[in-house]
Amino acid sequence: MSCTWRDCTDNGGEKIKVECFDGLLFPPKPIDVTSEKQCHDIRDLEVREDDVFVLSYPKSGTHWTWEVTQMLVAETSEYRKERMPVFVLDITSKADLDAMTSPRVFATHFRFRYFPQQVLKKGNKVVMVHRNPKDVAVSTYGMYTGTKSMAMYDGKWDDYFDMWLSGDVPYNSWFDFELEWQKELGEHPEMNVHHVHYEKMKKDPVECVKGIASFLGRDVSDETCADIAEACGFQKLRQAYSDFKGDKLKGAWKDGTGIFRKGEVGDWKNWFTVSQSERLDQEFTDRMGASRWTYSFTM
């Protein structure tokens, strides 16, 4: 296997540039490393016993959950100066990851086959985030049409939807991601995974923060959990990235866009046609009907 570059092309001829490796599609990275090397480096990463991982398909609430998790690990509601992308396994060099001080809270969108395999033996805590695929599709569209670099895309929503549903987008199909992880976790019950649902986080953030704290084994007070939930609310977190953390990637986004878009549940209703909604509903029924996992959203 080796890496190749190609374009995901929609019905209107607009393109998203991706790197292909092992049947998977990756967006361009800010580091000069092939996806093949990055996948192997992360799979073989030297894992420390106190490392924590946040796992999700893109735009499922990764930033949000990572901020909550790192605050719980530090047992404080204060923001960490570093931005989450620094800790994303997919786009950070192995040398930089190895140089980080503990405790480390990582984030990734990788499939199981390239997830750090030492986690299986060391029992690290993994927080897995799920979100309604309709909102995921809209949020990824906003990301790719909002950026001026990397996987820049100028296509129309209708054309993007067809690409997204077919899985011909960076990180491939949402369905493949969920089903592959479900299969592997079933075969590897030793993995210590806590499932978080975006919709539940929006509905009752304090209880969800408490649930993550309990999973992590952190003796965090109810008051601190409430403070963390408030600090990680959408508007406050977006403001923190602008004022405190310093949005170093601001120049990579078109005016009026950014890594934080809306942070809402159900925004898909403003984008999907009836036909598109029915097509995705049918895909969900066909592919996830036998799923052992219970999702918090309704299609």
N, C-alpha and C positions, 0 to 999 in steps of 0.2 A: 504494500500500500504506500502511496505517496500523495502529497498535497497537490491539488490543481486549483486554479482560479476559474470561475465562470460567473455569468450573470443569471440571476433569477429574473425572467422577463415576463411581464404581465401581458394581457390581451391588447393593451394599447401601445406596447413597445417600450414602456418604461422599465428600468432595471434596478436591481439591488445586487451589488457585487458581493460574492461570497467565496470563501475558501472551502474546498471540499476535501474531506478525509474520512475514510472508513464509513462511507455512506452518510456522513453527517455534514451539515452546512454551518459554517462559522462566519460571523462578520469580521471585517478587517480589525486588527488589534493595534493598540498604540505602542506595542513593542515589536522589535524586529526578530520574531521567532515564528516559525511555521506552526500551524495548528497541530501537525503531527508531533513535533517536539514538545509543544505545550501540553498536549494530552498525555504523552508519556511521562513528562516531568511531574505533572500533577498526580497521575496514577501512582507514581513511585515516590511521592513526596514524603519526607521524614516528618511524621506526625508526632506532636507532643500530647501527652495525656490530658492536658487541660485545654487543648484546641476545641473550639466549637464551630459548627458549620451551619450555614443557612442555605437551604437548597430550594430552587424553584425554577419553573419555566419563566422566561423573561416577562417582565411587566405584570407580575403576579403579586406585587407588594414586597419585593425584595429589599429595597432601601428601608422601608418602614420597619420590617421585621428585623433587619440587621441592626438598625439603631436601637430598637427595643432590647434586642438580645445583648448587644455590647454594653448597654447601660446596666442591665441586670447582672452581667458578669462582673462589672465594676462596682455594682451595688450603689449606683448614684444616678440621679436624673440630669447630671451635667453632660453637655455635649462633648464628644471627643473631637479634637481639633481636626484629625484626619478625615477625609471623605471616604465613603464606602468603596468607590472604585479601586482604591489602593489595596483593598483586601479581597478583591474578586479574583479567584483562582484562574479564571479563564484568560485574564488579560495582564497579569502581573508575573514578572519573571521569577523563576525558582530561587535565584540568588536573593532577590528582594524579600521573598516570602521567608526564606531561611534566616534572614538577618533581623526579622521582626522580633520584638520582645514579647514574652508571654504576659498575660493570656492573650491568645489570638482568636478573633472571631472572623471566620472567612465566609464568603458568599460564592455561590457557583450555580451555573445552569447546565453543568456537564451531566451526561448520562452516567449510569452506574459503572459502566466499563472503564471510564476514565476518572472516576471518583477516587480519592486517595484510599488505596486498598489497606493501609495499615489501620484504618478506622475499624475494620472488621475484627482485628485482634485487640485493639486498645479500648474499644467501647466508647469512643467519643460521642458526645451528644450532637445530634443532627436535628435541626428544626426545618421541617419541610412545609412550604407555603403553597396553597392551592387557591385558585380564583376562577370565577365563571369564565369559560373560554370566549364568550361573546365580548366581555369587557376586555379580556386579554387581547383579542384581535384588534379592537379599536385602539387600545393603548399602544400596541406595537406599531400600528399604522401612524399614530401621532409621533412616535419616536423616530421612525424612519423618514417621514416627510418633514420632520422638524430639524434634523441635523444637516449641517453644511459639509460634513466630512464623513469618513468611515462608510457606513452603509446608506449613503444619501439616496433618497427616492422621491420622485416627483409624480407618481402615478395617482390615479383617481381611486376613491374608496372601493367602488364596485369591482375594479380590476384587481386591487390588492386583496379583497376578500376571496376571490377565486384562488389566488396564489396561496393565501394563508390556509384556506381550507384543504388545499392539496398538499400542504406541508413543504412547498417550494419556497421557503423563506429561511433566514438565519435561525438556527436551532431546530429546524424541521417542524414536524407536526406536534401540536400540543397533545394530541391523543397518543402518539407514539411515546412521547416523553412520560406521560402519566402511566401508561400501560407497562412500559419497560421498567420503570421504577417499582411499580406494584409487583411485577413478576419477581424482580430481583430481591426486593424486601421480603417477599414470601419465601424465597429460597435461602435468605440470610437473616433469620430471626434474631441473630446476635447483634444486628445493627440497632442502635439505640435512637429511635426516631420519634419525634413529637410532631403531630400534624396540626398546622395552623391554617385557618380558612379566612381569607380576606374579608368576606362578608360578615363573619362573626366578629372579626377585629373591629370593623366599622360599627357594628351594632352594640358591642359591649367591650370596649378596648381594655378597661381595667381588669375585667375577669380574664381576658385572654393574656394580658401581661402577667397576672397571677399564675395562670396555667403554665406559661413558659418558665417563670421563676421556680415553680415547684419542680418542673422537669429538670431544670438545671441544678437543682439542689441548693439554691441560693436562699438564705434566710433574709429575705427582703420584706420590710414591713408593708402593710396595706397602704400606708400613707405614701411610701416611696413608690410603690407600684402605680398609685394614682398619679403621682407627679411624673413618672415616666410616660404613662399613657398620655398625659396632657402635653408633655414636651415633644412627644413624637406624633402629635396630631398633624394633619397635612399642612395646614397653613404655618404653624410654628416651625415645623421641620424645614419647609421650603425657605422660610425666612432665615433660619439658622444657616442653611447652606449659602445664602447670599451674604449675610452679615458676619457670622462667626467663623464658619469654615472657609469661606472664600471660594466662590464657584470658579475654579480654574479652567473649567471646560465651557464657560459661558460663550467664548468666541466660536465654539464648535456648533452653536445652535442658531437657527434663524430667529429674527426678532419676534418676540411674543411666544416663543416656545422654550422648552427646557426639559430637563430630566423629570421634573415634577409637572404633570399636566393638569389633571383634575382631581384624581384620588377619590372618585365617586363610585358608588354601586349603581349599575343600571344605565350608565351613559350609552351603552350599546343601542338603546331604544331610539336615540337620536341619529343613528347611523344606519342600522339594519333595515332593509326592506322586509316586507312580510315573507317574501320568497327566500331571502337569505336566512332569516330566522328559522324558517321551516327546514331548510337544507342542513343547517348546523344542528338543529334538534334531531333530525333523522340520523345524522352522523354520530351524534352522541348516543342515541338509542342503539344504533347498530354496533358501535365499538365499545361503549362503556356499560351496556346493559348487564353484562355479567360481572361487572367490577365488584370487588370485595370492599372497596372503599365507599364511604358515604360522604357525599359532598354537601356543603351547606347552602349552595345556591339552587335556584329553580330555573330551568331553561325556559 
